[in-house]
Amino acid sequence: MVAIKEDINPNSMYTVLHAVNLRPRVDPPLPDYILGNISRIAIAVACRDSGKESYDVLSPMRDAIRKVNGDYVTKLQEGNRHLDFLKDRSEGVSRGEVVSFSFISLCRFPLYEADFGLGKPIWVGSGSLTFKNVVVFIDTSSRDGIEA
């Protein structure tokens, strides 16, 4: 949020998005090795504290991630409510009413274990992303830190 401080529109809603793995949250839990994007996005609205020049987003994000639980997954399976929500949200984004900051974590994903015949990689990175305001977290090659 500090990075866009100069461009903040008081009429826009600023949100933080984080992809959440649904595999352990379904009943029964799915194995980690099942392929595909089995995830949903946790969304938190950044609350501006008028007394400070900061945004409280960590507590709302933790709460949003906690809400992506077994009950949430059951509701996903019941109908189109989630798709309707995504449609409404995307319309707000396209009109400029919602500004999103997205975070994706590939930490603990076995990227450095992949061997397609040329040996294991010495470094893993991401190609250029076409989306604005996206941060991807990846383990370092030594597995003792995180790159963004």
C-alpha positions, 0 to 999 in steps of 0.5 A: 500500500505504501508503494501506491501512496501517492495514487490512493483513491478514497473512493476505491476499496483496497483488498489483499488476496492470498491463494489458499490450498483446499486439499487439506480443507476438504473432507476427507483431505486430498493428497498433496500430490493431486495435480491442478489448481485446487485453491481458492482466494482469501480476501481481506479489505485493507482498513485505513487507520486514520491516526497512522499512515498505515493499513491494518491488513494482517489480522483481516487476512489471517481471519480470511484464511481461517474462513476457508475451511471445511464449511467453506468448501461444502458451500462451494459444492452447493451452487454458484454463489462463489462464481457469482461473487467472482463475477461481481468482484471482477466487474468492480475491478474493471471499473476501478472500484477495487484495487487488489494486491495478490500474494501467492506462496509456492513455499514448501512446494517441491520445485527444487525436486523436479528433474525432467532429465537434466538434473534438479534445478539450481534456481527457480524463478517466475516468468514475467507476470501480466498482472499488477500488484502480484507477489510470488513467494518461493523458497530459496535454493538452500531452503533456508529463506524465501524469495519474493 
